[in-house]
Amino acid sequence: MYQIGDLLWIPAGTLLKRPRVLGRDDLFSNFHQTKEPEVALFVGYESHDSCNILLDGRNWSVETRSVKHNIQGITC
């Protein structure tokens, strides 16, 4: 469905997860909920229902059903 390098639209309120780094992360630092819509780069599939994205220089895991494809460009 998505290919590596595709731009994805991440809606506000989407929960992002990443693996916890022992000794550096606290209980909730590996979770992030978006406060506003974001544009992220598709990195790959993690499983049949989640994918990996690159957002703000960090790799995150997100449910595939939470992201959208085909962002419409703004025409001048």
N, C-alpha and C positions, 0 to 999 in steps of 0.2 A: 504494500500500500504506500508506504513512504520510502524514499531513498536517502542514503547518506548525503547530508548537505542541504536537505529541504528546509525551508523556513516554516516554522509552525507557530500558530497563534495560540497562546496559553491564556485562557480566560481568567478574570479576577476570581479569587477564592479557590484556585486549584491547589491541591496539596502536592508538594514535591518532596521526595525522599532521597537520601543518599546513605551509603554505608557509614556506620559509626566508626570513628578512629579512636581506639582505646587510649586512654591517657590524655587525650586532647579535647574530646567532645563531652559535653554534659548530657543530661537525659534527653533534651529536646533539640539540641543544636543540629541534628541531622534531618530535621523537618523544616519546611518553609511553606507558608501559605501566601500565594500572590495577593497583593493588595489592589493591583490594577492589571489590566491586560498587558501581556508581555509577548515579545517575539523571540523565539529560541531556535537553535539549530539542531536538527535531528541527527543523532549519532548512531543509533542502532536499536534493535529490538532486544529486550531483556527476556520476555516471555510472550505468550500469545495475547496477553492483556496489558502489558506495560512496555514502555520504551525508554531509552536513555536520550536525554537532551543536554545541550550545552547552553547555560543561561548565566550571564554575568561572570563568565570565566570559570564556572563550576559545573561538573557533571551531576545531573539529577535523574532520578527515575520518576516517571509519571504514568498514570493510567492512560492507555491509548485512547479511550473513549472521551477523555477530558481535553484533548487537543484537537485543533482544527487545521486544515491544510488549505492551500490556494488563497493566500492573502491577496486581496485586491489592492493594486497599486493606486496611488493618488495621481491623477492626471492633471497636468498644468494647462 
